[in-house]
């Protein structure tokens, strides 16, 4: 048993979908998986394993931010031999190139966090998605009948949700970053360290340009398109 998940060996599948919200994890398990069983309720960070189209798949909440996500991803990769993690999260739109509820498949992640600066002794590291997962997600998105646009591009993984320096987003937008969230950079780094596969797929839940926003319930229970893409890509 790991410290923060406490699942028994074999309870977690090799493929894990990872939303930040544990209630979204519950919704995904109940909506998309067959015979889903809860393997962890530690600290309310729910985890489930079931099957999707005959494939064993787990769904594990990560909490918000790179430190919290890093705890769960590290335990999944290091103690449960998970091979693939696909983040299914929400993000803020940084540019009018993306609309509300559009989906961003993150080929890479910039960050304002100091986590990787510590890991790499003050140097910069470029966290990127696994290419085969990325390609599978794009192919899945092209075959599904989706209600909103899908973009492939960069995310910004920020350490602050309520930022006191919004002007710091401007150079990221000028260099093509599409959305801001709080986890992807660390996930991609940890997957690279463990020699595993990771991808982040996020739905635009609020918009920093138009100031539109979804409700908590909408964020929890209505972002099904990205889940379908993630399941198809992770089990391809």
N, C-alpha and C positions, 0 to 999 in steps of 0.2 A: 504494500500500500504506500502511495506517495503521501506527502504531508498535507497537501491541499485538495487532492482529489479523492484519495482513499478508496479507489476501486480495487477489486481483486484482479489478479493476473487473468487475462483473457476476456475481461468484461468490456474492454474498449476496442473498437474495430481499428484496423490499420488506416482507415480513412476517417477523418474528423472534420465536420463543419463547425466553425467557431464564431458564433455571434458574441457581441459584447454583453447583451442583455440575456440573463438566464431565463427570463420568461419568454423571450423569442426562441431560445433553445427548446423550451417546452412546447411552444406552438409548432416549431418545425418538426419535432419528433411526433407530435400528435397528428399533424396534417400530412406529412410526407412519408413517414416511415411506417412499415408494418411491424407489428409485435414489438413496439418500442418498450424498453424497460429502463427505469431510472437506476443508474449505478452510483450516483453521488448526489448528496444534498449538503455537503460540507460548506459552511458559511453561506448557504443559500445559492451557491454557484452550481446550478443544476447540470447534470450530464446524463445522456440517454444513449442507448444503443438499440438499433432495430435493423430492418432491411429495406432497401429501395431497389426495385427491379432485380431482386435476387442477390444484391450486394450488401454485405454487412457495412453499416455506416453508423458512426457515433456523432452526436451533437453535444458540444461542451461550451458553456458560457465562459467568458474570459474576464468580465468586468471591463471597466473603462480605463484607458491609458496604457502606455507601454510597460510600466512596472507590473501592473496586474496581469496583463496579457502574457508577459514574459514568464511569470510564475507558472501559469497553466500550460503554456506551450512548452516550457522547459521540462515539465513533468511528463507531458504526453510524449515528447520526443525522446527524452532520456530514460524514462522509467517504464513506459508502456509500449515502446517500440512502434509508435505511430509513424507511418511513412508519409502521409499526406495530410496537410492542414489547409483548408480553404476558409478564410475569414469571410463571413457574410454579415456585413455591417452597414452602418449608415454614415453619411458624410455630409458636409456642407459644400454647396456649390460655390466656387470662387470666381466663376466667369459666366457670362451669358451664353457661352458656347454649350453649357449644360443646363438642362431644365429640371424642374422639380420631378422627382421620381425616376429621372434618367439613371442608368446604371453605368458605373465606372469600373472597368476591369483594369487593375493597377499593374502596369508593366514595371514600375519602380516607385520608390517612395523617398521623397526628401524629408528632412526633419529639422526641427529647432531644438530637439532634445540633446542632452549631453551624454546619454547612455552609450552610444557608439564611440563617442570621443574617449570615454573611459576605457572601453574595450580595445580600441585601436591606438591607445597612447597619444591622444590628441590629434590623430590624423583622420581624414575623411574616408568613409566607406560608402559604396553605392549599393544599397539593398535592392535587389531585383527579383521578380517572380521567376518561378520555374517555367522555362519556355514551353515545354510540352503541355503543362497545365494551362498556360495562357492560350496556346493555340487551340486546345480542346474547348476552352470556355468560349472563345470567339466563334468557333465552328458551331457550338451548341446554340449560341445566341442567334446565329444566322438561320438556324433551322426551327427555332421556337417562334410561336405567334405571340410576340410581346407587345405590350401597350405603349412602351416608352423606348426612347433611343438608348443605344449601348455605345459607350465610348471606351477606347483603349488609350491610356495615358498615365500621367503621373499624379500621385496623391502627395499631400503634405501631412506628415504625422506630427501633430503638435502636442506639446506637454500641457497646454492651457486651453480649456474650453472657453472660459471667460477671459479673453486676452486683454491686457492693458495697452498693447502695442499693435493695433490692427494694421498700421502702415507697413509692418514687417511682412505682410502677405503680398504686398505689391510686387517685389522682385520675383517672387515665385510665380505669380500670375503672368508676369512679363516673359517668363521662361517656360510657359506652357503648362503649368500645374493646373489641374482641373478642379480638384476638391481638397478639402481638409478633413482629417479624422485624427485618431489618436493612437493607432496600434500597428499599422502595416510595416513601418520601417523595422521595428523590433522583431516582428514575426519573420520577415524575410531574412534578417540577419541570423536568427536562431536556426532557421531551417538550413541555411548555408553551413553553419557551424556543425550541425549534426549530419550533414549530407543527405537531407530529406527534401521534400517537395512542398512548396507553399505558394498560395495565390490569395489575393485579396479582391473581393468583389463587393462593391458598396453601392447602395442606393442613395440618391440625393434626397435627404430628408428635410433639409432647410437650405436657404439660399442667402449668401452674404451680400449679393447684389440686389436682388428683388425683395429680400426680407420675408419671403414666404416660408412657411413652416408646416410640418405635419404634427399631429398630436402624438402623445405617448402611445396610445392604443394603436394608431396607424403604424407607428414605427415597430411595434411589437408584432402585429398580426397581418399586415397587408403588403409586405415586401416579398411576395412569393416568387416573382420573376427571377430575382437573383439567386434564390434557393434552387430553382429548377436548373439554372445555368451551372451552379456549383455542383449539384449532384451529377449532372451529365458529364461535366468535365472531370470530376474526381474519380468517377467509375469507368471512364472511357478505356 
